[in-house]
Amino acid sequence: MIGTIGLGSNLGDRREHLRRGLLGLEQADLELLAISSVWETEPVEVPSGGRFLNMAVRFRTEADPHRVLDLLLDIERREGRVRQLRNGPRTLDLDLLTLGALELRSSRLRLPHPRMWSRSFVLEPLAEIAPELRNPASGLTVVEEAERLRGGERVVRIGSLASAQGHPL
């Protein structure tokens, strides 16, 4: 199945946290198909901490959604993520956004991610790598949803770097 993941960091060496997050995804046997640029964004619903660096990846896996979630949480923990406050500052945040056309509501996971369609910091990077992805509720593409939100949150493309395996960011 093909899915998408949002990455973010607003503590410490944000670029390094993103690099290590990508390396963790690669080591978890998620086949990375596309990696967005890095975007700098203002915090949304975060009580403290600086600006975020955000990006998105498209991947392929045979793992079930809860297994993918467990992999993401393990990578976050290894990168020093501590969950003390809801929406608190973080070294690394990995959100499973979509997994195929799967719609899921469990106590641990909702797919597609319930807030992704209202967040420019998710949609702008995602539009680079999955422009045809559609919001099942509105029928709009990621690009159309991103356009709808422009002018709200400050979201700025800042460029690219390379992961340990040479994937462009």
N, C-alpha and C positions, 0 to 999 in steps of 0.2 A: 504494500500500500504506500501511496505517496502522501506525505504530510508536511506541515509547516510548523516552525518553532520560532518564537520571538525571544531575543536575548536582550538583556539590559544590565547596566551597572552604573551606580552613582557613588561608590565608595572606593577609596584607594586608587590604584593604577587601573583606571577603567578599561583602557585598551588591552592591558595584559589580562584582565579578568575575561574580556570577550575572547581573546586569543585562546586562553586556557579552556574556556567553555567550548569553543569549536574543536579543540584537540580532544576534549572529553567526549564530544559527540562522535568524532571519528573513531575513537578507541572503543566506543560502545557499539560499534558495528552498525551505526546508522549511516547509510550511504548518502553523503551530501551531494545533492544534484545542483544546487544554486545557492549562492551567498550574496546577500545585499551589501550595499555600501553601509558605512557607519553614519549614523545620524545623531546629532546632539539635540536634546529635548529638555524642556522645563519639566520639573517633577509634577505629576498629576496624582492627587490624593495621597501624597507622601508627606508625613508630618515634619521631616527634617532631612538634611543631606543636600548635596549639590545637584547640578544638572546631570542628566543621564546620557550615556552613550547607548544607542539602541541599534539593533540590526535584526534581520530575519534570515532563516535558512529554509530551504526546501529539501526534503530527504525521502529516502525509500527505506522501508523496513518490512519484515514479516512478523514483527512482534505485535502483540495485542496492545491496546491503548494504555492499560494499567501498567504493563511492563515498561512501555516507553516513559510514562510518568515516573515510575520508580528510577529509571536510568537518569532522568533529568534531575530529580531530587538528590540523587547520589552525587552527580557532578556539582550541583550547587553546594552541597555540604563539603565536598573536597576543596572547593574554592573559598570556603570560610563563611558561607551564608548561615546566618543565625536568624531564626524567625521568632523575634520577641514582640514586635508590634505589627498589626495588620497593615500592609502597605508601607512598612518601615523602609529605611534606607538599606541598600543591599550591595554586597560585593558582586554577586551574579544572580540574575533572575532568568530562568529558562521556563517559558510558557509554551505548552503544547497548544497550538492554535487550531489546527485541523488535522484530521487523519482520514484521507479519502473523503467520501461523502458521508462518513459516519456521523450520526447524531446520537449523543450519549449523555445521560444524566445519571450519575451515581453519586454516592456520598463523597467520593474523592475527586471526581473529574466530570467536567462538562465539555462536550464538543458539539459544534465549534466553541471556542473560548467565548464565554458569555459577554465580555466587554470589548472584544477586539474591534467590532464594527463602529465603536464610538471613540476610538483612540487614534489620533494621527500618528503617534509614535510607533504604533503597530502597522498602520495601513501604508504609510509612506515607504518604509523599507520593503514591506510585503508586495507593494505594487511593482517594485523593480524585478522581483523574481517569480511572481505568480499573478500577473495582471488579469488573467482570465478567471481567477477564482471568484465565485459568486456568493453573496450573502443569501442564505436560503430564505430568510425572512423578507427581504426587499427585492431580491432578484437582481440587484445591482452588482457590478464587478467591484473588485478591490479598488481599481482606479477610480471608478465613479464614486464610491464611498469616500475615498481620500479627497476627491474634489469637493464633495459636499461639506467636508470638515475644514477645508483650507480657510485660514484667517483666524482660527481659534487658537489652539496650542501653537507655541513657537517650536517648529521642527525644521532643523537645518541639516542638509547633507554636508558632511565634513570630509568625505573622501574614503580611501580604502587603505588596507594593509594586507598582509599575507599570513595565513595560518601556518602552523608547523608543516603541513603537508603541501603548502604552496597554493592553496585555494585563494583566489582573490577575494578581498572583503570590500 
